[in-house]
Amino acid sequence: MALKKGIKQLLDEAAQRIKVVSTDEGKALLEDQNTVFIDLRDVRELERDGTIPGAYHAPRGMLEFWVDPESPYHKDVFSSGKNLVLYCQSAWRSALATATLVDMGLENVSHLEGGFSAWKEAGGPIAAREKKS
């Protein structure tokens, strides 16, 4: 099957038009009341590996629905005017998600370079996520 665009091309194109936050910048933003980290990972990843303290969990599959104020699933965090820093495990889902939110018209959105794995490697704080029964 021949694709018009593969994942590498999609990621390269997204990288050209989105803002990136380094792990060091991210650590500095943890105390910023005007910044919200958005964890796009699956709930099983959060339960297994933890999350950035204070991060808002928004599963990647629901993101566009949660962002759009016209959607019955809209979440206020996305219309709060705060700076949003998206992340996933390896920064692939978050790069594509950030590009999508830019396409939707959000200007206050970026993604965490290297994702949660880079955050852990850089010694970023991690909060445990309780497994829900």
C-alpha positions in Angstrom: 0.0 0.0 0.0 1.4 3.3 -1.0 0.7 6.2 1.4 0.6 9.8 0.3 2.4 10.7 3.6 4.0 8.5 6.1 4.5 9.2 9.8 8.0 10.5 9.2 6.7 13.1 6.8 3.8 14.0 9.1 6.2 14.5 12.0 8.6 16.6 9.9 5.8 18.8 8.7 4.4 19.3 12.2 7.9 20.1 13.5 8.1 23.0 11.1 5.1 24.8 12.5 4.7 24.0 16.2 6.3 25.4 19.3 8.6 23.1 21.3 9.3 23.2 25.0 12.6 21.6 26.2 12.6 19.5 29.3 14.5 22.3 31.2 11.9 24.9 30.0 9.2 22.5 31.1 10.6 22.1 34.6 10.7 25.9 34.9 7.0 26.0 33.8 5.8 23.6 36.5 5.3 26.4 38.9 3.7 28.8 36.3 0.0 29.2 37.1 -0.6 30.2 33.5 0.7 26.8 32.1 -1.1 23.5 32.0 0.7 20.3 31.0 -1.6 18.0 29.0 -0.9 14.3 29.2 -2.1 12.6 26.0 -1.1 9.0 26.9 -3.4 6.1 27.5 -4.5 5.7 31.1 -2.5 2.4 31.3 0.6 4.4 30.5 -0.2 6.8 33.3 -0.9 4.0 35.8 2.3 2.2 34.8 4.7 5.2 34.6 3.2 8.1 36.5 2.7 11.6 35.1 4.0 15.1 35.4 2.7 16.6 38.6 -0.5 18.6 38.1 -0.9 17.4 34.4 -4.3 17.2 33.0 -5.1 13.9 31.4 -6.6 14.2 27.9 -6.6 10.9 26.0 -5.4 11.5 22.4 -8.5 10.0 20.9 -10.8 12.6 22.6 -8.5 15.7 22.2 -10.3 17.5 19.4 -13.7 16.9 21.0 -12.5 18.3 24.3 -10.9 21.3 22.7 -13.9 22.5 20.6 -16.3 24.6 22.6 -19.1 23.6 20.3 -18.6 19.9 21.2 -20.7 18.4 23.9 -17.5 16.9 25.3 -15.7 20.3 25.7 -13.4 20.7 28.7 -12.9 24.2 30.1 -9.1 23.7 30.5 -8.8 24.1 26.7 -10.6 27.5 26.7 -9.0 28.8 29.8 -6.5 30.9 27.9 -3.6 29.2 29.7 -0.5 28.0 27.9 -0.9 24.3 27.1 2.1 22.0 26.9 1.2 18.7 25.4 3.2 15.5 25.9 3.1 11.8 25.2 5.7 9.1 25.7 8.0 9.9 22.8 6.7 13.2 21.5 5.2 11.7 18.4 1.5 11.8 19.4 2.0 15.2 21.0 3.7 16.7 18.0 0.8 15.7 15.7 -1.7 16.7 18.3 -0.1 20.1 18.7 -0.2 20.6 15.0 -3.9 19.7 15.0 -4.7 22.2 17.7 -2.8 24.9 15.8 -4.9 24.0 12.8 -8.0 24.4 15.0 -6.9 27.9 15.9 -5.1 27.6 19.3 -2.1 29.8 19.6 -1.1 29.0 23.2 -0.1 25.4 22.5 3.3 23.7 22.4 4.7 20.2 23.0 7.3 18.8 25.3 10.5 17.9 23.4 11.3 14.1 23.8 8.0 13.5 25.6 7.6 11.8 29.0 10.6 9.5 28.4 12.9 12.6 28.0 11.3 14.2 31.1 12.1 11.1 33.2 15.7 11.0 31.8 16.2 14.7 32.6 15.1 14.0 36.2 11.8 15.8 35.9 9.4 15.2 38.8 6.9 12.4 38.4 3.6 11.9 40.3 2.1 8.4 40.7 -1.3 7.8 39.1 -3.5 5.5 41.1 -5.0 2.6 39.2 -8.8 3.1 39.1 -10.9 0.1 39.8 
